[in-house]
Amino acid sequence: MRKLADIKGLIIDLDGVLWRGRTFLEGVPEFFLFLRTKSMQFLLVTNNSTATPKSVVDRMDGAGVRIDPDEVLKKIMSHYSSRATSQTTIDGIGMEFGDMWRFNLRKSNTEPVVRLNVESFEDKEYMKSRTEEILKLIDED
């Protein structure tokens, strides 16, 4: 049996796991407080095609569980800042890496999500690999 300390993160389904119908299951806020106390990463997923990111965040907030896009920005900033040759925080996080590539990651003004733009001066494949690298970091959250 694995120890809790060995678990790096959780993928948590919404419907039937966190709530049934319109009712949250008992202990949901405490569960997320525990995850944050242990710095355990989590990803919320659903196969409910009518659930928008904003509706999920609003519903979680109503149960006392705050989902914050700022957490994603802080993680990416921490990961890349020492390697960037130029940085700005005027519109989210903007970083350049010499004349190779750059990205901008910012919170949406209309939804509780982040938006990513990646550009490469090299080629399409290099840009794809940098995009996948950032998305993998975001998905770990």
PyMOL commands that place a pseudoatom at each C-alpha (Angstrom):
pseudoatom trace, name=CA, resn=MET, resi=1, chain=A, elem=C, hetatm=0, pos=[0.000, 0.000, 0.000]
pseudoatom trace, name=CA, resn=ARG, resi=2, chain=A, elem=C, hetatm=0, pos=[1.303, 3.457, -0.914]
pseudoatom trace, name=CA, resn=LYS, resi=3, chain=A, elem=C, hetatm=0, pos=[1.940, 6.045, 1.745]
pseudoatom trace, name=CA, resn=LEU, resi=4, chain=A, elem=C, hetatm=0, pos=[0.185, 9.387, 1.556]
pseudoatom trace, name=CA, resn=ALA, resi=5, chain=A, elem=C, hetatm=0, pos=[3.596, 11.095, 1.358]
pseudoatom trace, name=CA, resn=ASP, resi=6, chain=A, elem=C, hetatm=0, pos=[4.309, 9.177, -1.886]
pseudoatom trace, name=CA, resn=ILE, resi=7, chain=A, elem=C, hetatm=0, pos=[1.283, 10.639, -3.658]
pseudoatom trace, name=CA, resn=LYS, resi=8, chain=A, elem=C, hetatm=0, pos=[2.231, 13.676, -5.752]
pseudoatom trace, name=CA, resn=GLY, resi=9, chain=A, elem=C, hetatm=0, pos=[-1.250, 14.778, -6.756]
pseudoatom trace, name=CA, resn=LEU, resi=10, chain=A, elem=C, hetatm=0, pos=[-4.857, 13.789, -7.271]
pseudoatom trace, name=CA, resn=ILE, resi=11, chain=A, elem=C, hetatm=0, pos=[-7.283, 13.869, -10.174]
pseudoatom trace, name=CA, resn=ILE, resi=12, chain=A, elem=C, hetatm=0, pos=[-10.675, 14.509, -8.621]
pseudoatom trace, name=CA, resn=ASP, resi=13, chain=A, elem=C, hetatm=0, pos=[-13.960, 13.963, -10.425]
pseudoatom trace, name=CA, resn=LEU, resi=14, chain=A, elem=C, hetatm=0, pos=[-16.711, 16.406, -9.505]
pseudoatom trace, name=CA, resn=ASP, resi=15, chain=A, elem=C, hetatm=0, pos=[-20.076, 14.688, -10.022]
pseudoatom trace, name=CA, resn=GLY, resi=16, chain=A, elem=C, hetatm=0, pos=[-20.649, 11.922, -7.501]
pseudoatom trace, name=CA, resn=VAL, resi=17, chain=A, elem=C, hetatm=0, pos=[-17.298, 12.477, -5.788]
pseudoatom trace, name=CA, resn=LEU, resi=18, chain=A, elem=C, hetatm=0, pos=[-17.494, 16.048, -4.474]
pseudoatom trace, name=CA, resn=TRP, resi=19, chain=A, elem=C, hetatm=0, pos=[-21.236, 16.485, -4.872]
pseudoatom trace, name=CA, resn=ARG, resi=20, chain=A, elem=C, hetatm=0, pos=[-24.410, 14.628, -5.756]
pseudoatom trace, name=CA, resn=GLY, resi=21, chain=A, elem=C, hetatm=0, pos=[-26.967, 16.675, -7.613]
pseudoatom trace, name=CA, resn=ARG, resi=22, chain=A, elem=C, hetatm=0, pos=[-26.776, 20.110, -6.014]
pseudoatom trace, name=CA, resn=THR, resi=23, chain=A, elem=C, hetatm=0, pos=[-25.483, 18.896, -2.640]
pseudoatom trace, name=CA, resn=PHE, resi=24, chain=A, elem=C, hetatm=0, pos=[-21.817, 18.738, -1.629]
pseudoatom trace, name=CA, resn=LEU, resi=25, chain=A, elem=C, hetatm=0, pos=[-20.747, 15.615, 0.198]
pseudoatom trace, name=CA, resn=GLU, resi=26, chain=A, elem=C, hetatm=0, pos=[-19.772, 16.010, 3.825]
pseudoatom trace, name=CA, resn=GLY, resi=27, chain=A, elem=C, hetatm=0, pos=[-16.163, 17.044, 4.445]
pseudoatom trace, name=CA, resn=VAL, resi=28, chain=A, elem=C, hetatm=0, pos=[-15.377, 18.618, 1.041]
pseudoatom trace, name=CA, resn=PRO, resi=29, chain=A, elem=C, hetatm=0, pos=[-14.016, 21.940, 2.422]
pseudoatom trace, name=CA, resn=GLU, resi=30, chain=A, elem=C, hetatm=0, pos=[-11.940, 20.086, 5.011]
pseudoatom trace, name=CA, resn=PHE, resi=31, chain=A, elem=C, hetatm=0, pos=[-10.596, 17.751, 2.333]
pseudoatom trace, name=CA, resn=PHE, resi=32, chain=A, elem=C, hetatm=0, pos=[-9.315, 20.668, 0.240]
pseudoatom trace, name=CA, resn=LEU, resi=33, chain=A, elem=C, hetatm=0, pos=[-7.881, 22.357, 3.318]
pseudoatom trace, name=CA, resn=PHE, resi=34, chain=A, elem=C, hetatm=0, pos=[-5.974, 19.124, 3.997]
pseudoatom trace, name=CA, resn=LEU, resi=35, chain=A, elem=C, hetatm=0, pos=[-4.679, 19.008, 0.394]
pseudoatom trace, name=CA, resn=ARG, resi=36, chain=A, elem=C, hetatm=0, pos=[-3.425, 22.586, 0.624]
pseudoatom trace, name=CA, resn=THR, resi=37, chain=A, elem=C, hetatm=0, pos=[-1.892, 22.026, 4.060]
pseudoatom trace, name=CA, resn=LYS, resi=38, chain=A, elem=C, hetatm=0, pos=[0.065, 19.085, 2.621]
pseudoatom trace, name=CA, resn=SER, resi=39, chain=A, elem=C, hetatm=0, pos=[0.876, 21.090, -0.563]
pseudoatom trace, name=CA, resn=MET, resi=40, chain=A, elem=C, hetatm=0, pos=[-0.719, 18.303, -2.556]
pseudoatom trace, name=CA, resn=GLN, resi=41, chain=A, elem=C, hetatm=0, pos=[-1.570, 19.228, -6.120]
pseudoatom trace, name=CA, resn=PHE, resi=42, chain=A, elem=C, hetatm=0, pos=[-4.971, 18.441, -7.562]
pseudoatom trace, name=CA, resn=LEU, resi=43, chain=A, elem=C, hetatm=0, pos=[-6.839, 18.636, -10.840]
pseudoatom trace, name=CA, resn=LEU, resi=44, chain=A, elem=C, hetatm=0, pos=[-10.632, 18.861, -10.969]
pseudoatom trace, name=CA, resn=VAL, resi=45, chain=A, elem=C, hetatm=0, pos=[-12.282, 17.004, -13.850]
pseudoatom trace, name=CA, resn=THR, resi=46, chain=A, elem=C, hetatm=0, pos=[-15.808, 16.366, -15.042]
pseudoatom trace, name=CA, resn=ASN, resi=47, chain=A, elem=C, hetatm=0, pos=[-17.567, 14.784, -17.984]
pseudoatom trace, name=CA, resn=ASN, resi=48, chain=A, elem=C, hetatm=0, pos=[-20.492, 17.182, -17.497]
pseudoatom trace, name=CA, resn=SER, resi=49, chain=A, elem=C, hetatm=0, pos=[-20.515, 19.121, -20.760]
pseudoatom trace, name=CA, resn=THR, resi=50, chain=A, elem=C, hetatm=0, pos=[-22.748, 21.844, -19.293]
pseudoatom trace, name=CA, resn=ALA, resi=51, chain=A, elem=C, hetatm=0, pos=[-20.239, 22.774, -16.570]
pseudoatom trace, name=CA, resn=THR, resi=52, chain=A, elem=C, hetatm=0, pos=[-18.168, 25.822, -17.516]
pseudoatom trace, name=CA, resn=PRO, resi=53, chain=A, elem=C, hetatm=0, pos=[-14.918, 26.608, -15.681]
pseudoatom trace, name=CA, resn=LYS, resi=54, chain=A, elem=C, hetatm=0, pos=[-16.637, 29.609, -14.086]
pseudoatom trace, name=CA, resn=SER, resi=55, chain=A, elem=C, hetatm=0, pos=[-19.624, 27.558, -12.911]
pseudoatom trace, name=CA, resn=VAL, resi=56, chain=A, elem=C, hetatm=0, pos=[-17.304, 24.995, -11.282]
pseudoatom trace, name=CA, resn=VAL, resi=57, chain=A, elem=C, hetatm=0, pos=[-15.228, 27.682, -9.550]
pseudoatom trace, name=CA, resn=ASP, resi=58, chain=A, elem=C, hetatm=0, pos=[-18.372, 29.487, -8.367]
pseudoatom trace, name=CA, resn=ARG, resi=59, chain=A, elem=C, hetatm=0, pos=[-19.863, 26.260, -7.044]
pseudoatom trace, name=CA, resn=MET, resi=60, chain=A, elem=C, hetatm=0, pos=[-16.653, 25.302, -5.232]
pseudoatom trace, name=CA, resn=ASP, resi=61, chain=A, elem=C, hetatm=0, pos=[-16.423, 28.821, -3.795]
pseudoatom trace, name=CA, resn=GLY, resi=62, chain=A, elem=C, hetatm=0, pos=[-19.977, 28.432, -2.474]
pseudoatom trace, name=CA, resn=ALA, resi=63, chain=A, elem=C, hetatm=0, pos=[-18.787, 25.411, -0.493]
pseudoatom trace, name=CA, resn=GLY, resi=64, chain=A, elem=C, hetatm=0, pos=[-15.850, 27.333, 0.939]
pseudoatom trace, name=CA, resn=VAL, resi=65, chain=A, elem=C, hetatm=0, pos=[-13.246, 25.931, -1.469]
pseudoatom trace, name=CA, resn=ARG, resi=66, chain=A, elem=C, hetatm=0, pos=[-11.415, 28.699, -3.330]
pseudoatom trace, name=CA, resn=ILE, resi=67, chain=A, elem=C, hetatm=0, pos=[-9.869, 27.726, -6.671]
pseudoatom trace, name=CA, resn=ASP, resi=68, chain=A, elem=C, hetatm=0, pos=[-7.391, 30.441, -7.592]
pseudoatom trace, name=CA, resn=PRO, resi=69, chain=A, elem=C, hetatm=0, pos=[-5.828, 30.942, -11.052]
pseudoatom trace, name=CA, resn=ASP, resi=70, chain=A, elem=C, hetatm=0, pos=[-3.119, 32.990, -9.280]
pseudoatom trace, name=CA, resn=GLU, resi=71, chain=A, elem=C, hetatm=0, pos=[-1.727, 29.708, -7.946]
pseudoatom trace, name=CA, resn=VAL, resi=72, chain=A, elem=C, hetatm=0, pos=[-0.965, 28.634, -11.520]
pseudoatom trace, name=CA, resn=LEU, resi=73, chain=A, elem=C, hetatm=0, pos=[0.749, 31.925, -12.370]
pseudoatom trace, name=CA, resn=LYS, resi=74, chain=A, elem=C, hetatm=0, pos=[2.917, 31.783, -9.238]
pseudoatom trace, name=CA, resn=LYS, resi=75, chain=A, elem=C, hetatm=0, pos=[4.019, 28.235, -10.034]
pseudoatom trace, name=CA, resn=ILE, resi=76, chain=A, elem=C, hetatm=0, pos=[5.033, 29.075, -13.617]
pseudoatom trace, name=CA, resn=MET, resi=77, chain=A, elem=C, hetatm=0, pos=[6.795, 32.288, -12.509]
pseudoatom trace, name=CA, resn=SER, resi=78, chain=A, elem=C, hetatm=0, pos=[8.785, 30.350, -9.921]
pseudoatom trace, name=CA, resn=HIS, resi=79, chain=A, elem=C, hetatm=0, pos=[9.759, 27.663, -12.420]
pseudoatom trace, name=CA, resn=TYR, resi=80, chain=A, elem=C, hetatm=0, pos=[10.979, 29.924, -15.240]
pseudoatom trace, name=CA, resn=SER, resi=81, chain=A, elem=C, hetatm=0, pos=[12.106, 33.214, -13.659]
pseudoatom trace, name=CA, resn=SER, resi=82, chain=A, elem=C, hetatm=0, pos=[15.739, 32.214, -13.103]
pseudoatom trace, name=CA, resn=ARG, resi=83, chain=A, elem=C, hetatm=0, pos=[16.148, 31.238, -16.775]
pseudoatom trace, name=CA, resn=ALA, resi=84, chain=A, elem=C, hetatm=0, pos=[14.327, 34.159, -18.415]
pseudoatom trace, name=CA, resn=THR, resi=85, chain=A, elem=C, hetatm=0, pos=[16.390, 36.908, -20.010]
pseudoatom trace, name=CA, resn=SER, resi=86, chain=A, elem=C, hetatm=0, pos=[13.468, 39.338, -19.732]
pseudoatom trace, name=CA, resn=GLN, resi=87, chain=A, elem=C, hetatm=0, pos=[10.318, 39.380, -17.572]
pseudoatom trace, name=CA, resn=THR, resi=88, chain=A, elem=C, hetatm=0, pos=[7.210, 41.490, -17.208]
pseudoatom trace, name=CA, resn=THR, resi=89, chain=A, elem=C, hetatm=0, pos=[4.079, 41.282, -15.099]
pseudoatom trace, name=CA, resn=ILE, resi=90, chain=A, elem=C, hetatm=0, pos=[2.122, 44.028, -16.875]
pseudoatom trace, name=CA, resn=ASP, resi=91, chain=A, elem=C, hetatm=0, pos=[-0.383, 41.564, -18.400]
pseudoatom trace, name=CA, resn=GLY, resi=92, chain=A, elem=C, hetatm=0, pos=[0.013, 38.367, -16.426]
pseudoatom trace, name=CA, resn=ILE, resi=93, chain=A, elem=C, hetatm=0, pos=[3.463, 36.847, -16.764]
pseudoatom trace, name=CA, resn=GLY, resi=94, chain=A, elem=C, hetatm=0, pos=[5.551, 37.596, -19.832]
pseudoatom trace, name=CA, resn=MET, resi=95, chain=A, elem=C, hetatm=0, pos=[8.972, 35.983, -20.195]
pseudoatom trace, name=CA, resn=GLU, resi=96, chain=A, elem=C, hetatm=0, pos=[11.554, 35.909, -22.957]
pseudoatom trace, name=CA, resn=PHE, resi=97, chain=A, elem=C, hetatm=0, pos=[14.401, 33.456, -23.303]
pseudoatom trace, name=CA, resn=GLY, resi=98, chain=A, elem=C, hetatm=0, pos=[17.022, 35.165, -25.438]
pseudoatom trace, name=CA, resn=ASP, resi=99, chain=A, elem=C, hetatm=0, pos=[16.197, 35.037, -29.095]
pseudoatom trace, name=CA, resn=MET, resi=100, chain=A, elem=C, hetatm=0, pos=[14.792, 31.499, -28.825]
pseudoatom trace, name=CA, resn=TRP, resi=101, chain=A, elem=C, hetatm=0, pos=[11.251, 31.822, -27.459]
pseudoatom trace, name=CA, resn=ARG, resi=102, chain=A, elem=C, hetatm=0, pos=[8.826, 33.717, -25.232]
pseudoatom trace, name=CA, resn=PHE, resi=103, chain=A, elem=C, hetatm=0, pos=[5.461, 33.252, -23.573]
pseudoatom trace, name=CA, resn=ASN, resi=104, chain=A, elem=C, hetatm=0, pos=[2.664, 35.162, -21.897]
pseudoatom trace, name=CA, resn=LEU, resi=105, chain=A, elem=C, hetatm=0, pos=[0.422, 33.554, -19.300]
pseudoatom trace, name=CA, resn=ARG, resi=106, chain=A, elem=C, hetatm=0, pos=[-2.423, 35.577, -17.859]
pseudoatom trace, name=CA, resn=LYS, resi=107, chain=A, elem=C, hetatm=0, pos=[-5.691, 35.237, -16.046]
pseudoatom trace, name=CA, resn=SER, resi=108, chain=A, elem=C, hetatm=0, pos=[-8.801, 35.595, -18.120]
pseudoatom trace, name=CA, resn=ASN, resi=109, chain=A, elem=C, hetatm=0, pos=[-10.871, 38.701, -17.420]
pseudoatom trace, name=CA, resn=THR, resi=110, chain=A, elem=C, hetatm=0, pos=[-14.112, 36.786, -17.896]
pseudoatom trace, name=CA, resn=GLU, resi=111, chain=A, elem=C, hetatm=0, pos=[-13.497, 33.253, -16.566]
pseudoatom trace, name=CA, resn=PRO, resi=112, chain=A, elem=C, hetatm=0, pos=[-11.491, 31.676, -13.731]
pseudoatom trace, name=CA, resn=VAL, resi=113, chain=A, elem=C, hetatm=0, pos=[-8.945, 30.252, -16.169]
pseudoatom trace, name=CA, resn=VAL, resi=114, chain=A, elem=C, hetatm=0, pos=[-5.533, 31.192, -17.483]
pseudoatom trace, name=CA, resn=ARG, resi=115, chain=A, elem=C, hetatm=0, pos=[-4.615, 31.898, -21.107]
pseudoatom trace, name=CA, resn=LEU, resi=116, chain=A, elem=C, hetatm=0, pos=[-1.264, 30.929, -22.622]
pseudoatom trace, name=CA, resn=ASN, resi=117, chain=A, elem=C, hetatm=0, pos=[0.496, 32.354, -25.690]
pseudoatom trace, name=CA, resn=VAL, resi=118, chain=A, elem=C, hetatm=0, pos=[3.836, 30.861, -26.759]
pseudoatom trace, name=CA, resn=GLU, resi=119, chain=A, elem=C, hetatm=0, pos=[6.031, 32.146, -29.592]
pseudoatom trace, name=CA, resn=SER, resi=120, chain=A, elem=C, hetatm=0, pos=[9.271, 30.771, -30.985]
pseudoatom trace, name=CA, resn=PHE, resi=121, chain=A, elem=C, hetatm=0, pos=[11.819, 32.375, -33.250]
pseudoatom trace, name=CA, resn=GLU, resi=122, chain=A, elem=C, hetatm=0, pos=[13.146, 28.940, -34.160]
pseudoatom trace, name=CA, resn=ASP, resi=123, chain=A, elem=C, hetatm=0, pos=[10.475, 26.729, -35.652]
pseudoatom trace, name=CA, resn=LYS, resi=124, chain=A, elem=C, hetatm=0, pos=[7.022, 25.262, -35.142]
pseudoatom trace, name=CA, resn=GLU, resi=125, chain=A, elem=C, hetatm=0, pos=[8.267, 22.089, -33.416]
pseudoatom trace, name=CA, resn=TYR, resi=126, chain=A, elem=C, hetatm=0, pos=[10.360, 24.070, -30.920]
pseudoatom trace, name=CA, resn=MET, resi=127, chain=A, elem=C, hetatm=0, pos=[7.314, 26.191, -30.075]
pseudoatom trace, name=CA, resn=LYS, resi=128, chain=A, elem=C, hetatm=0, pos=[5.194, 23.065, -29.627]
pseudoatom trace, name=CA, resn=SER, resi=129, chain=A, elem=C, hetatm=0, pos=[7.726, 21.539, -27.238]
pseudoatom trace, name=CA, resn=ARG, resi=130, chain=A, elem=C, hetatm=0, pos=[7.844, 24.710, -25.111]
pseudoatom trace, name=CA, resn=THR, resi=131, chain=A, elem=C, hetatm=0, pos=[4.038, 24.862, -25.069]
pseudoatom trace, name=CA, resn=GLU, resi=132, chain=A, elem=C, hetatm=0, pos=[3.807, 21.223, -23.965]
pseudoatom trace, name=CA, resn=GLU, resi=133, chain=A, elem=C, hetatm=0, pos=[6.390, 21.897, -21.252]
pseudoatom trace, name=CA, resn=ILE, resi=134, chain=A, elem=C, hetatm=0, pos=[4.348, 24.775, -19.790]
pseudoatom trace, name=CA, resn=LEU, resi=135, chain=A, elem=C, hetatm=0, pos=[1.057, 22.893, -20.077]
pseudoatom trace, name=CA, resn=LYS, resi=136, chain=A, elem=C, hetatm=0, pos=[2.559, 19.935, -18.244]
pseudoatom trace, name=CA, resn=LEU, resi=137, chain=A, elem=C, hetatm=0, pos=[3.527, 22.241, -15.372]
pseudoatom trace, name=CA, resn=ILE, resi=138, chain=A, elem=C, hetatm=0, pos=[0.044, 23.741, -15.326]
pseudoatom trace, name=CA, resn=ASP, resi=139, chain=A, elem=C, hetatm=0, pos=[-1.567, 20.293, -15.356]
pseudoatom trace, name=CA, resn=GLU, resi=140, chain=A, elem=C, hetatm=0, pos=[0.531, 19.261, -12.356]
pseudoatom trace, name=CA, resn=ASP, resi=141, chain=A, elem=C, hetatm=0, pos=[-1.366, 21.872, -10.380]
for i in range(1, 141): cmd.bond("trace and resi %d" % i, "trace and resi %d" % (i + 1))
show_as sticks, trace
zoom trace
